[in-house]
């Protein structure tokens, strides 16, 4: 969890999502796009009254239009039309009058433009954002010479007519507006005729066709300082909170390359390039951009101190720390360790305790990734972070300790008490992102312990919680890893209950919010594949489950091997399945993956059943049960008890089997999956049938009646999953019971249902007596 936040978004030069950009040295100038914005402001002021809701939407749109990069006319009109179609049509008509008219029409527009200084009843206050923008544009326009005004008019014509150009048309000879400092600089008073003539010759050169026709391409001109700051702040915020709304990786990289072409020393553009490259897992460009970012910070340092909080010393140690985080993300642990040691050395020389605490947090994170026990390091990090009043690092450390405690078998109340302490920190310091992580972690812990109701409650609490983050740029929800984890848990919980319609809705939402190119898409991909695999296995369609194994293995090697062993066992390829399970158990014991160790033991016990080695399976099952109870894994313990009860039934002791089964029945019915509920009731019915054979007639009929009732409930659960193989087994046993009880109509009905399912499946299933 520490790596999720810090590896991507920790940057000492970014505060509150605002990038402190370098000065470009490029002034704001009048462009056809800025004339369109002025036309919008004019129509909002002078046109007929606008509905209150539409005016609010337009007011929210003004600042992004002013500070953002120049848009094409099509994009501009489309944006305005979404807010107010009436105003968009009026703006289009106003631009048409200027572009299809004469130069005097554009002059007349600027002369009649109401400003806070020329119009008494103007809605724009003179010190407002709109008032300052209009004043700035008018001053820039009034400063232009006649030739520059003419070029502006021609550029406006080109800007307007390119919107209506057909794909086969090529416009030649339309001069573009010069975008150099000397033409539009408000402080320039000299006019070099020779240089101006050369620039005019360059301006009259025809533009390439692609520059006119590619309307979806980002702006190709140099951006002003304000435009660059707005663009970088907006994209950085979207990458952190709602990656789906940010520009696509290729489009964003093109825009950043264009920005760096005009100013290669713009440090924050390099950092955004680093974040963008991380989206597509490009190790080369991400490393290149990160190093360039800190190089530019050092070059722009005013004093260049090697010690203290400022200067290139600070940049160097944070550069090494970010480089270590980058290598951690890509799994380069040796390189990450070297970079981290370098950051620690420089921070110690500079006596930077804050940087040292970040280094210590990454040190225990790195040890966790390697599979080592880092609890001592984590505890030290929490104590030191609390000493230096760093609540963010304190909370991350406690959450990491909770995660380690869950794996090591700590009780639920201990972990929840620790998380309660972190929640107090979160709400006290308004750490909304860590609140989300805490809720997602609580959901995972309850799920691991087998408490599905509590897990669902925590997931719903996270999804329905209003974030403390300020909502900017239309972002309604934080699309972080915590939300993806919670939604995946909900999808799996609904799948366990047979609610596949709800599962498809949750997965559809996940695919929309986390497209395949985003960094958290692997979570829902793996979740979707596991649900499809389990559904195919439950239906007995092993040919459909087998292709999912390769896809699961590509996302998670451990899960892929486990599923492969399940398929091989179902296909009666026992030797291959046993070999894979042995290798998998050794690996899981090495990395201390307790839940998977228990699963492997259960499947291995099922392999022993195939060869009637029920006595051989008992020690394995008892070991698995002890491990599950030691780590408080109630769901795995209940599953193990089911296997133990079945083994005892096969060994001829149904009384003991039924007694053991009653111990697991309550948690299974309360928190278990629908398939587990059906299997437990089916097993209980078989135990009751076995016990009825040794009793007198009266007791025998009562026991068989209980078995009929249990089979009816099991059939209802299997019907929810449409598990036809299991239903076939249930109807077979029901027919036999009704025949023994002399209930001929019920027997005939069950026999008919069994025959229909047997003909539909067209494949002999495993013997009822040999399957749990």
ZAMARGU-4260 file (C-alpha; in steps of 0.2 Angstrom, whole numbers, plus 5000, padded with zeros to 4 digits):
<rodrens>
0) 5000/5000/5000 | 5014/5012/5003 | 5021/5008/4985 | 5004/5012/4978 | 5004/5030/4984
5) 5022/5035/4985 | 5029/5027/4969 | 5018/5036/4958 | 5013/5052/4966 | 5026/5057/4979
10) 5035/5073/4973 | 5042/5086/4984 | 5040/5099/4971 | 5021/5097/4970 | 5009/5104/4982
15) 4990/5101/4983 | 4990/5096/4965 | 4997/5112/4958 | 5013/5111/4948 | 5025/5125/4951
20) 5030/5127/4933 | 5046/5136/4927 | 5044/5152/4918 | 5042/5149/4899 | 5047/5166/4893
25) 5033/5166/4881 | 5019/5179/4883 | 5001/5177/4880 | 4995/5183/4863 | 4979/5185/4854
30) 4974/5170/4844 | 4959/5165/4834 | 4954/5153/4849 | 4956/5168/4861 | 4944/5178/4850
35) 4932/5163/4851 | 4933/5164/4870 | 4930/5183/4869 | 4915/5180/4858 | 4908/5168/4871
40) 4910/5181/4884 | 4902/5194/4873 | 4886/5183/4870 | 4885/5178/4888 | 4884/5197/4892
45) 4873/5204/4878 | 4862/5190/4872 | 4845/5185/4879 | 4844/5179/4897 | 4851/5162/4899
50) 4843/5149/4911 | 4851/5148/4928 | 4857/5130/4926 | 4865/5134/4909 | 4873/5150/4916
55) 4881/5140/4930 | 4888/5127/4918 | 4895/5141/4907 | 4903/5150/4922 | 4912/5134/4927
60) 4918/5132/4909 | 4926/5150/4908 | 4942/5146/4918 | 4947/5130/4909 | 4944/5139/4892
65) 4955/5154/4897 | 4969/5144/4905 | 4969/5128/4895 | 4978/5125/4879 | 4970/5131/4863
70) 4956/5120/4856 | 4950/5118/4838 | 4934/5126/4833 | 4925/5110/4833 | 4931/5105/4851
75) 4927/5123/4857 | 4909/5123/4850 | 4906/5106/4856 | 4911/5110/4873 | 4900/5126/4874
80) 4886/5117/4866 | 4886/5104/4880 | 4883/5118/4892 | 4871/5129/4882 | 4866/5125/4864
85) 4859/5143/4862 | 4875/5152/4866 | 4885/5140/4856 | 4874/5144/4840 | 4876/5163/4844
90) 4895/5161/4846 | 4896/5152/4829 | 4886/5165/4821 | 4897/5179/4828 | 4913/5170/4822
95) 4904/5168/4805 | 4901/5187/4803 | 4919/5190/4807 | 4927/5176/4796 | 4916/5178/4781
100) 4915/5197/4782 | 4929/5209/4780 | 4943/5216/4792 | 4932/5230/4798 | 4920/5217/4805
105) 4933/5210/4817 | 4938/5228/4821 | 4920/5232/4825 | 4919/5217/4836 | 4934/5223/4847
110) 4927/5241/4847 | 4910/5235/4854 | 4916/5222/4866 | 4910/5227/4883 | 4923/5227/4896
115) 4923/5231/4915 | 4931/5248/4910 | 4921/5254/4895 | 4904/5247/4900 | 4896/5253/4917
120) 4883/5239/4917 | 4895/5225/4912 | 4893/5209/4922 | 4912/5206/4923 | 4920/5215/4938
125) 4936/5224/4933 | 4947/5213/4945 | 4939/5196/4941 | 4946/5183/4931 | 4935/5187/4916
130) 4939/5206/4918 | 4957/5204/4918 | 4957/5192/4903 | 4947/5204/4893 | 4958/5219/4898
135) 4974/5209/4893 | 4967/5203/4876 | 4961/5221/4872 | 4978/5228/4877 | 4987/5215/4866
140) 4975/5218/4852 | 4977/5237/4852 | 4996/5235/4852 | 4996/5226/4836 | 5002/5235/4820
145) 4991/5235/4805 | 5000/5221/4797 | 4999/5210/4812 | 4980/5214/4813 | 4978/5208/4795
150) 4988/5192/4799 | 4976/5189/4814 | 4961/5191/4803 | 4968/5179/4790 | 4972/5167/4805
155) 4954/5169/4811 | 4948/5164/4793 | 4959/5149/4793 | 4953/5144/4810 | 4935/5146/4806
160) 4935/5138/4788 | 4946/5123/4794 | 4931/5117/4804 | 4921/5115/4788 | 4935/5108/4777
165) 4932/5091/4770 | 4945/5077/4771 | 4950/5079/4753 | 4952/5098/4754 | 4969/5106/4756
170) 4969/5125/4760 | 4985/5133/4754 | 4991/5151/4756 | 4981/5156/4772 | 4994/5165/4783
175) 4996/5159/4801 | 4998/5172/4815 | 5015/5174/4821 | 5017/5167/4838 | 5034/5175/4843
180) 5037/5187/4858 | 5042/5202/4848 | 5025/5202/4839 | 5014/5201/4854 | 5025/5206/4868
185) 5016/5220/4877 | 5032/5228/4883 | 5041/5229/4866 | 5042/5246/4858 | 5055/5242/4844
190) 5050/5236/4827 | 5064/5228/4816 | 5058/5229/4798 | 5070/5216/4792 | 5066/5203/4805
195) 5047/5207/4803 | 5048/5204/4784 | 5057/5187/4786 | 5044/5182/4799 | 5030/5187/4787
200) 5038/5177/4773 | 5038/5162/4785 | 5021/5165/4790 | 5014/5164/4773 | 5021/5147/4770
205) 5007/5134/4768 | 5003/5123/4783 | 5004/5104/4781 | 4988/5095/4778 | 4988/5085/4794
210) 4989/5100/4804 | 4973/5107/4797 | 4963/5090/4797 | 4968/5082/4813 | 4955/5089/4824
215) 4958/5077/4838 | 4977/5081/4840 | 4982/5092/4854 | 4988/5110/4852 | 5004/5111/4842
220) 5009/5129/4847 | 5019/5134/4861 | 5009/5137/4877 | 5010/5151/4889 | 5015/5149/4907
225) 4998/5149/4913 | 4992/5137/4900 | 5006/5125/4904 | 5003/5126/4923 | 4984/5123/4921
230) 4987/5109/4909 | 5000/5100/4920 | 4990/5102/4936 | 4974/5096/4927 | 4982/5080/4920
235) 4992/5076/4936 | 4976/5077/4946 | 4967/5066/4934 | 4981/5053/4933 | 4980/5052/4952
240) 4961/5052/4954 | 4952/5047/4938 | 4964/5041/4925 | 4950/5037/4913 | 4947/5055/4911
245) 4965/5060/4908 | 4972/5061/4890 | 4976/5044/4882 | 4995/5040/4885 | 5000/5043/4867
250) 4990/5059/4866 | 4997/5065/4883 | 5015/5061/4878 | 5013/5070/4861 | 5007/5086/4871
255) 5022/5084/4883 | 5034/5082/4869 | 5028/5097/4860 | 5029/5107/4877 | 5047/5101/4880
260) 5052/5106/4862 | 5049/5124/4866 | 5056/5123/4883 | 5067/5107/4886 | 5071/5113/4904
265) 5053/5113/4910 | 5055/5101/4925 | 5037/5097/4929 | 5033/5092/4911 | 5047/5079/4913
270) 5038/5073/4929 | 5021/5071/4921 | 5030/5062/4907 | 5036/5050/4920 | 5019/5047/4927
275) 5012/5045/4910 | 5025/5032/4906 | 5021/5022/4922 | 5003/5020/4915 | 5010/5009/4901
280) 5024/5001/4911 | 5037/5009/4900 | 5053/5007/4910 | 5065/5016/4898 | 5055/5032/4896
285) 5049/5033/4914 | 5067/5032/4920 | 5073/5044/4907 | 5059/5057/4912 | 5062/5055/4931
290) 5081/5058/4929 | 5078/5073/4918 | 5065/5080/4930 | 5078/5081/4944 | 5092/5086/4933
295) 5081/5101/4928 | 5077/5105/4946 | 5096/5106/4950 | 5099/5117/4935 | 5085/5129/4941
300) 5091/5129/4959 | 5095/5147/4964 | 5108/5144/4978 | 5114/5126/4974 | 5117/5121/4992
305) 5123/5104/4996 | 5115/5104/5013 | 5099/5110/5021 | 5082/5109/5014 | 5084/5118/4998
310) 5096/5117/4983 | 5102/5102/4973 | 5106/5092/4988 | 5088/5090/4992 | 5084/5086/4973
315) 5098/5073/4973 | 5091/5063/4988 | 5073/5064/4982 | 5079/5059/4965 | 5087/5043/4972
320) 5072/5039/4983 | 5060/5041/4968 | 5072/5030/4957 | 5071/5017/4971 | 5052/5018/4970
325) 5052/5016/4952 | 5063/5000/4952 | 5052/4993/4966 | 5037/4995/4955 | 5045/4985/4941
330) 5052/4972/4952 | 5070/4977/4951 | 5074/4974/4969 | 5093/4974/4968 | 5093/4991/4958
335) 5080/4998/4970 | 5091/4993/4985 | 5106/5002/4978 | 5096/5018/4974 | 5088/5017/4992
340) 5105/5016/5000 | 5111/5031/4990 | 5096/5041/4996 | 5099/5036/5014 | 5117/5041/5013
345) 5114/5058/5006 | 5099/5061/5018 | 5110/5057/5033 | 5124/5069/5026 | 5111/5082/5025
350) 5102/5078/5041 | 5086/5077/5032 | 5075/5067/5045 | 5059/5068/5034 | 5068/5061/5019
355) 5076/5047/5030 | 5058/5042/5036 | 5052/5041/5018 | 5068/5030/5015 | 5064/5019/5030
360) 5046/5017/5024 | 5052/5011/5007 | 5065/5000/5015 | 5052/4989/5024 | 5041/4990/5009
365) 5056/4983/4999 | 5059/4969/5012 | 5041/4964/5011 | 5042/4963/4992 | 5057/4951/4993
370) 5047/4940/5005 | 5057/4944/5021 | 5050/4948/5038 | 5050/4967/5040 | 5039/4969/5055
375) 5054/4976/5066 | 5058/4989/5053 | 5040/4993/5051 | 5038/4996/5070 | 5054/5007/5070
380) 5047/5017/5055 | 5030/5020/5064 | 5039/5026/5080 | 5051/5038/5071 | 5037/5045/5060
385) 5026/5048/5075 | 5041/5057/5083 | 5043/5068/5068 | 5024/5071/5067 | 5022/5063/5050
390) 5004/5056/5051 | 5004/5050/5033 | 5019/5038/5036 | 5013/5033/5053 | 4997/5027/5045
395) 5005/5018/5031 | 5017/5009/5043 | 5002/5003/5054 | 4992/4997/5039 | 5008/4988/5034
400) 5009/4980/5051 | 4991/4975/5050 | 4994/4967/5033 | 5008/4957/5040 | 4998/4952/5056
405) 4984/4945/5045 | 4996/4934/5036 | 5005/4929/5052 | 4988/4923/5060 | 4984/4938/5072
410) 4966/4938/5078 | 4953/4949/5070 | 4950/4960/5085 | 4969/4965/5086 | 4970/4970/5068
415) 4953/4980/5069 | 4959/4989/5085 | 4975/4994/5075 | 4965/5000/5060 | 4953/5010/5072
420) 4968/5019/5078 | 4974/5024/5060 | 4956/5029/5056 | 4957/5042/5070 | 4973/5049/5062
425) 4965/5049/5045 | 4949/5059/5050 | 4960/5070/5061 | 4971/5075/5047 | 4959/5073/5033
430) 4969/5060/5024 | 4955/5054/5013 | 4966/5043/5002 | 4972/5033/5017 | 4953/5031/5023
435) 4950/5023/5007 | 4964/5011/5008 | 4960/5007/5026 | 4942/5002/5021 | 4948/4992/5007
440) 4960/4983/5018 | 4947/4980/5031 | 4936/4972/5017 | 4950/4961/5012 | 4954/4955/5030
445) 4936/4951/5033 | 4935/4941/5017 | 4951/4932/5022 | 4943/4927/5038 | 4928/4921/5029
450) 4916/4934/5036 | 4907/4938/5019 | 4894/4949/5027 | 4906/4960/5036 | 4917/4961/5020
455) 4902/4967/5009 | 4897/4980/5022 | 4915/4987/5022 | 4915/4988/5003 | 4898/4996/5002
460) 4904/5009/5015 | 4919/5013/5004 | 4909/5015/4988 | 4896/5026/4997 | 4907/5037/5006
465) 4910/5055/5001 | 4928/5059/4998 | 4936/5073/5008 | 4946/5077/4992 | 4941/5093/4984
470) 4932/5089/4968 | 4941/5097/4953 | 4939/5095/4934 | 4923/5085/4935 | 4930/5071/4945
475) 4916/5063/4955 | 4925/5048/4963 | 4943/5043/4966 | 4948/5029/4955 | 4961/5022/4965
480) 4967/5005/4969 | 4956/5004/4985 | 4940/5007/4974 | 4946/4993/4962 | 4949/4981/4976
485) 4932/4984/4984 | 4923/4982/4968 | 4932/4966/4964 | 4927/4959/4981 | 4909/4964/4978
490) 4910/4955/4961 | 4917/4939/4969 | 4904/4940/4984 | 4890/4941/4972 | 4897/4927/4961
495) 4897/4916/4976 | 4879/4919/4979 | 4875/4915/4961 | 4870/4933/4956 | 4879/4933/4940
500) 4868/4948/4933 | 4875/4959/4947 | 4892/4952/4944 | 4891/4958/4926 | 4885/4975/4931
505) 4900/4977/4943 | 4912/4971/4930 | 4905/4983/4917 | 4908/4997/4929 | 4925/4991/4933
510) 4930/4990/4914 | 4923/5008/4911 | 4932/5016/4926 | 4948/5006/4924 | 4951/5003/4905
515) 4964/4990/4900 | 4978/5002/4898 | 4976/5008/4916 | 4987/5002/4930 | 4974/4994/4941
520) 4965/4985/4926 | 4974/4969/4931 | 4963/4968/4947 | 4947/4966/4938 | 4954/4956/4924
525) 4960/4942/4936 | 4943/4944/4946 | 4934/4941/4930 | 4944/4926/4924 | 4942/4918/4941
530) 4924/4920/4941 | 4922/4913/4924 | 4934/4898/4928 | 4924/4894/4944 | 4907/4895/4935
535) 4914/4883/4921 | 4920/4871/4934 | 4904/4871/4944 | 4895/4867/4928 | 4907/4853/4923
540) 4912/4862/4907 | 4930/4858/4909 | 4934/4862/4891 | 4928/4880/4894 | 4938/4881/4910
545) 4955/4876/4903 | 4958/4891/4892 | 4956/4903/4907 | 4971/4894/4915 | 4983/4902/4904
550) 4976/4919/4906 | 4975/4918/4925 | 4993/4912/4925 | 4999/4927/4915 | 4991/4939/4929
555) 4995/4928/4944 | 5007/4913/4942 | 5002/4905/4959 | 4983/4906/4955 | 4987/4899/4937
560) 4996/4884/4944 | 4982/4880/4957 | 4968/4881/4943 | 4979/4871/4931 | 4980/4857/4945
565) 4961/4858/4947 | 4958/4856/4929 | 4970/4841/4927 | 4961/4833/4942 | 4944/4835/4934
570) 4951/4827/4918 | 4958/4812/4928 | 4976/4817/4924 | 4981/4813/4942 | 5000/4811/4941
575) 5002/4828/4932 | 4990/4837/4945 | 5000/4829/4959 | 5016/4835/4953 | 5010/4853/4951
580) 5002/4853/4968 | 5019/4847/4976 | 5029/4861/4968 | 5015/4874/4972 | 5015/4869/4990
585) 5034/4871/4992 | 5033/4888/4984 | 5019/4894/4995 | 5027/4888/5011 | 5042/4898/5006
590) 5032/4914/5003 | 5021/4910/5018 | 5005/4910/5008 | 4994/4901/5021 | 4977/4901/5012
595) 4985/4893/4996 | 4994/4880/5006 | 4977/4874/5014 | 4969/4874/4996 | 4983/4864/4989
600) 4981/4851/5004 | 4963/4850/5001 | 4965/4846/4982 | 4979/4834/4986 | 4967/4825/4998
605) 4954/4824/4984 | 4967/4816/4973 | 4970/4802/4987 | 4951/4799/4986 | 4952/4795/4967
610) 4963/4780/4972 | 4952/4776/4987 | 4965/4782/4999 | 4954/4789/5012 | 4964/4785/5027
615) 4979/4792/5018 | 4970/4809/5016 | 4966/4810/5034 | 4983/4817/5040 | 4983/4830/5026
620) 4966/4836/5031 | 4970/4837/5050 | 4985/4847/5046 | 4975/4859/5035 | 4962/4861/5048
625) 4975/4865/5062 | 4983/4878/5050 | 4966/4886/5046 | 4962/4887/5064 | 4979/4894/5069
630) 4977/4908/5057 | 4958/4910/5061 | 4953/4907/5043 | 4935/4902/5046 | 4930/4899/5028
635) 4945/4887/5025 | 4942/4878/5041 | 4924/4875/5036 | 4929/4869/5019 | 4942/4857/5027
640) 4928/4850/5039 | 4918/4846/5024 | 4932/4836/5017 | 4935/4828/5034 | 4916/4823/5036
645) 4916/4816/5018 | 4932/4806/5022 | 4924/4799/5038 | 4908/4794/5028 | 4918/4785/5016
650) 4928/4776/5030 | 4911/4769/5037 | 4908/4781/5052 | 4893/4792/5047 | 4889/4796/5065
655) 4905/4804/5067 | 4905/4812/5050 | 4888/4820/5054 | 4894/4826/5071 | 4909/4835/5063
660) 4898/4842/5049 | 4887/4851/5061 | 4902/4860/5068 | 4904/4868/5050 | 4886/4870/5045
665) 4882/4886/5054 | 4897/4896/5047 | 4894/4889/5030 | 4875/4894/5029 | 4879/4911/5037
670) 4894/4916/5026 | 4898/4902/5014 | 4895/4902/4995 | 4880/4895/4987 | 4890/4880/4981
675) 4897/4876/4998 | 4879/4877/5006 | 4873/4865/4993 | 4888/4853/4995 | 4886/4853/5014
680) 4867/4849/5014 | 4870/4835/5001 | 4883/4828/5012 | 4872/4829/5027 | 4858/4820/5018
685) 4870/4806/5013 | 4876/4804/5031 | 4858/4803/5037 | 4854/4790/5024 | 4869/4780/5029
690) 4864/4781/5047 | 4846/4776/5043 | 4851/4759/5038 | 4856/4754/5056 | 4840/4760/5064
695) 4823/4753/5068 | 4808/4756/5056 | 4801/4771/5065 | 4818/4779/5067 | 4823/4774/5050
700) 4808/4783/5042 | 4812/4799/5052 | 4830/4799/5047 | 4825/4797/5028 | 4813/4811/5030
705) 4826/4822/5036 | 4837/4817/5022 | 4823/4821/5009 | 4822/4838/5017 | 4841/4841/5016
710) 4841/4836/4998 | 4827/4848/4994 | 4837/4862/5001 | 4853/4857/4992 | 4843/4856/4976
715) 4837/4874/4978 | 4855/4880/4981 | 4861/4871/4965 | 4847/4877/4955 | 4853/4895/4959
720) 4869/4891/4951 | 4861/4881/4937 | 4874/4867/4942 | 4866/4853/4932 | 4879/4839/4937
725) 4875/4842/4955 | 4857/4843/4952 | 4858/4826/4943 | 4866/4818/4959 | 4852/4826/4970
730) 4838/4820/4959 | 4845/4802/4959 | 4846/4801/4978 | 4829/4809/4980 | 4822/4796/4968
735) 4830/4782/4978 | 4823/4789/4995 | 4806/4791/4989 | 4806/4773/4982 | 4812/4767/4999
740) 4798/4777/5008 | 4785/4771/4996 | 4781/4788/4988 | 4778/4783/4970 | 4773/4800/4963
745) 4787/4809/4970 | 4799/4795/4965 | 4793/4796/4947 | 4795/4815/4946 | 4813/4814/4953
750) 4817/4800/4941 | 4810/4810/4926 | 4821/4825/4931 | 4836/4814/4933 | 4833/4807/4916
755) 4831/4824/4907 | 4847/4830/4915 | 4857/4814/4911 | 4851/4816/4893 | 4856/4834/4892
760) 4873/4832/4899 | 4877/4817/4888 | 4893/4813/4898 | 4894/4801/4913 | 4898/4811/4929
765) 4908/4805/4944 | 4900/4792/4955 | 4889/4800/4968 | 4898/4791/4981 | 4915/4796/4976
770) 4912/4815/4975 | 4910/4828/4989
</rodrens>
